Amino acid sequence: MRMRPTLSWTPTEDLPPGTTSLAPVTDALRAGGVLVLTGAGISTESGIPDYRGAGGSLSRHTPMTYQEFTADARARRRYWARSHLGWRTFGRARPNTGHRAVAAFGRHGLLTGVITQNVDGLHQSAGSDGVVELHGSLERVVCLSCGAFSPRRELARRLEEANAGFAPTAAGINPDGDADLTDEQVGDFRVLPCTVCGGVLKPDVVFFGEAVPPQRVEHCRELVDQAVSLLVLGSSLTVMSGLRFVRQAAQAGKPVVIVNRDPTRGDRHAVTRVALPLGAALTTAAARLGVPVDDRTAGRDHEEGEGGEVAP
């Protein structure tokens, strides 16, 4: 499956208005068998910006495509300089109440799984198990020549050593981990090769224009088949890689409930869209269901100074 570089979506039809009632969410969770699909909106309360909400980064920033990254060495230098700076910021992000609520629903047996379009690892840090990272993971780097994987923190250390003193002030950080830097600030930033074969390194995340691994897509399809309902949290569903699972659920007659403040590309396939802030909505739903939300982060914590690219 190939992600088209679709950066925006404008409704071409009248969509049903959103509701502020949490009943569709609590009803679905109470029935159990819920598959959760999350997008960038669930991480905004952790300080990670989204793409398309109010003030979203697409108003000032165009993510690099896979084709540009692989074809142009200058583009890769610009990308890695900006990404290296953004990585430091992303490492300070911690799960918010929305992530912790999803983990709590899972611990109480209300979910059949979690698919996330994010690559920030915050669901796992909050304690969710078996999360399917549709667009890959921040924590790995892959060589485009030999296919070797390595930890991002290892590359970060190598880049620090190779670019001593590199500490420009970014105008902003984008949801793909790309800091806003001028060409002058990028300067002669040194890009490092694979330690195994000397090939080109890329974060193990799905760029715009890149294929999501077919086996990962098939696994997600199986999760949709096994679920009773689909709960979408914080995604505009602009990118087809997430929207296709909403369509699949709706075509199978499974209820789709979306929690997102703005209209989404999947609204016409949903029972309803709940237009409320995610953190408050999910913690309120948990309270109504008698599900305690742990204020502590569980599972893997980011290491200080780590972070990275976020696919949409």
Buried (B, 14 or more C-beta within 10 A) or exposed (E): BEBEBBBEBEEEEEBEEBEEEBEBBBBBBEEBBBBBBBBBBBBBBBEBBBBBBEEBBBEEBEBBBBBBBBEEEEBBBBBBBBBBBBBBBBBEBEBBBBBBBBBBBBBBEBBBBBBBBBBBBBBBBBBBBEBBBBBBBBBBBBBEBEEBEBEBBEBBEBBBEEBEEBEBEBEEBBBBBBBBBEEEBBBEBBBBEBBEEEBBBBBBBBBBBBEBEEEBBEBBEEBBEEBBBBBBBBBBBBBBBBBBBBBBBBEEEBBBBBBBBBBBBBBBBBBBBBBBBBBBBBBBBBEBBEBEBBEEBBBEBBEEBBBBBBBB
